[in-house]
Amino acid sequence: MSFTFKDFPADRDDFRSDVLAGLAACPKSIPPKYFYDEAGCRLFESICAQPEYTLTRTEGALMASRLSDIAAAIGPMDCIVEPGAGECAKVRLLLQALHPAHLVVLDIAGGPLSIAAQSLSRDHPGLAVTALGMDFIHDLEAAAPHLPEGRRLIYYPGSSIGNFAPGAATALLTRFRRLAGAAGQLLIGFDLKKDPLQLHAAYNDAAGVTAAFNLNLLERLNRELDANFDTSRFRHYAFYNPTAGRIEMHLASLAAQDVSVAGQRFHFALGETLHTENSYKFRPDEFSALATNAGWPLKAEWELDGFAVQLYGNVD
Ligand SMILES: C[S@@+](CC[C@H](N)C(=O)[O-])C[C@H]1O[C@@H](n2cnc3c(N)ncnc32)[C@H](O)[C@@H]1O
C-alpha cells in the first residue's frame, strides 16, 4: 500500500480578506469553498442522504448502470485525479473498472480528505494514493509535480462545476485540461435543468440539513474570524432562478442588525441577504459548449433522470 498526504495550508489572510471583501460588497457574498470546514463536510455528507436531494443517488445509479460502457469509452488509464474528492466515495466505482496504478485526490478540507483517502488506500493495496489538501482554485498547478506521467483522467463528479459561473467554469476546465496533459481525459457529472419545484425541494430539505449547512458558514466565521453572528437572526433561503438557470443559496437577515467580523462592523438591513452559493443547472448541449470553449472535445455522454455524465478528451 502506498499512501502520501501533502497539505498546502490555506493562507488565513486570504480567508479573512475574502470574507471581509464579500461582506463589504453590495450585494454581500462569500465564496462557497468556505463552507467546507470539518462540520461543513459532515453536513454535506448528510445532505447527500436526504430524500429530496436525489442528485448523489441518481449519479451513483447512472455510474453503476453504465460503468462498463464508461470504462470502455475511457480506455486504459494510468492515473485518476479527483478535485474536490470529499469522502472519496464516488471514485471507488471507477477504480474497480479502470484499475489505474495511481489515484490523486484533492480537497480544500485536508483533514477529512486524508482520513478518507487513507481508508481507500487500505482497501486498494496495489494502488498508489496521493491526497493533496489544497484549494484548487488557488493551487491547482502545484498538483502537477505529484502526478505520474502517463494517461490521466480528471474525474469531477457531483455537479460541483455548477458552483462556478459560466466564465469561471470555463477557466477551471481549461486548467483541468492543462493538468490532464496531452493524453488527458475529463469525466464530469452535472445536474440538468428540470422542474423548478423539484430543484427547490432538493435545496430545502424537510429535515433542515441544507439550512444547517448554510448557517454553519456563519458559525465558522464566529469560530475562526472572531465574528459574532447570532444564527437565530438569519434564515436559510434557497430558490431556483430560471433566468440564470441556477439555484441560489442565501442567508437572509431577519432583522436590521450589525455584526462584527475580525474587528470590522457590517450592517445588515432587514431582509438583506448574504449570497453563499450558486448551483448552475445545464442542458447537455449547453454544458458541452462550455467544455468545448475550454478546449475539451466531447467523446461520449450518458444521462439518467435529470443527471448527465460526459466524457471529454482526445478522440482516437
Ligand atoms: C459539493 S462537494 C462534492 C464532494 C464529492 N466530490 C461529491 O461529488 O459528492 C464539494 C467538495 O469540493 C471541495 N471543495 C470545494 N471548493 C474547493 C476548492 N476550491 N478546492 C478544493 N476543494 C474544494 C469541498 O471541500 C467538498 O469536499
The ligand as an SDF file (V2000), in Angstrom:
LIG
                    3D

 27 29  0  0  0  0  0  0  0  0999 V2000
  -20.2600   19.5750   -3.3030 C   0  0  0  0  0  0  0  0  0  0  0  0
  -18.9550   18.7220   -2.5170 S   0  0  0  0  0  0  0  0  0  0  0  0
  -18.7460   17.3300   -3.5880 C   0  0  0  0  0  0  0  0  0  0  0  0
  -17.9990   16.1910   -2.9600 C   0  0  0  0  0  0  0  0  0  0  0  0
  -17.8410   14.9580   -3.8730 C   0  0  0  0  0  0  0  0  0  0  0  0
  -16.9560   15.2480   -4.9840 N   0  0  0  0  0  0  0  0  0  0  0  0
  -19.1800   14.5150   -4.3960 C   0  0  0  0  0  0  0  0  0  0  0  0
  -19.3660   14.5410   -5.6000 O   0  0  0  0  0  0  0  0  0  0  0  0
  -20.0270   14.1460   -3.5670 O   0  0  0  0  0  0  0  0  0  0  0  0
  -17.6040   19.7310   -2.9260 C   0  0  0  0  0  0  0  0  0  0  0  0
  -16.2790   19.1990   -2.4490 C   0  0  0  0  0  0  0  0  0  0  0  0
  -15.2640   20.0120   -3.0310 O   0  0  0  0  0  0  0  0  0  0  0  0
  -14.4350   20.5450   -2.0300 C   0  0  0  0  0  0  0  0  0  0  0  0
  -14.0570   21.9040   -2.4700 N   0  0  0  0  0  0  0  0  0  0  0  0
  -14.8700   22.9690   -2.6470 C   0  0  0  0  0  0  0  0  0  0  0  0
  -14.1560   24.0230   -3.1050 N   0  0  0  0  0  0  0  0  0  0  0  0
  -12.8720   23.5970   -3.2280 C   0  0  0  0  0  0  0  0  0  0  0  0
  -11.6580   24.2160   -3.6370 C   0  0  0  0  0  0  0  0  0  0  0  0
  -11.6290   25.4890   -4.0320 N   0  0  0  0  0  0  0  0  0  0  0  0
  -10.5160   23.4940   -3.6160 N   0  0  0  0  0  0  0  0  0  0  0  0
  -10.5320   22.1790   -3.2210 C   0  0  0  0  0  0  0  0  0  0  0  0
  -11.6550   21.5440   -2.8200 N   0  0  0  0  0  0  0  0  0  0  0  0
  -12.8170   22.2350   -2.8210 C   0  0  0  0  0  0  0  0  0  0  0  0
  -15.2490   20.5540   -0.7530 C   0  0  0  0  0  0  0  0  0  0  0  0
  -14.4480   20.5020    0.4030 O   0  0  0  0  0  0  0  0  0  0  0  0
  -16.0980   19.2930   -0.9500 C   0  0  0  0  0  0  0  0  0  0  0  0
  -15.4490   18.1420   -0.4800 O   0  0  0  0  0  0  0  0  0  0  0  0
  1  2  1  0
  2  3  1  0
  2 10  1  0
  3  4  1  0
  4  5  1  0
  5  6  1  0
  5  7  1  0
  7  8  2  0
  7  9  1  0
 10 11  1  0
 11 12  1  0
 11 26  1  0
 12 13  1  0
 13 14  1  0
 13 24  1  0
 14 15  1  0
 14 23  1  0
 15 16  2  0
 16 17  1  0
 17 18  1  0
 17 23  2  0
 18 19  1  0
 18 20  2  0
 20 21  1  0
 21 22  2  0
 22 23  1  0
 24 25  1  0
 24 26  1  0
 26 27  1  0
M  CHG  2   2   1   9  -1
M  END
$$$$
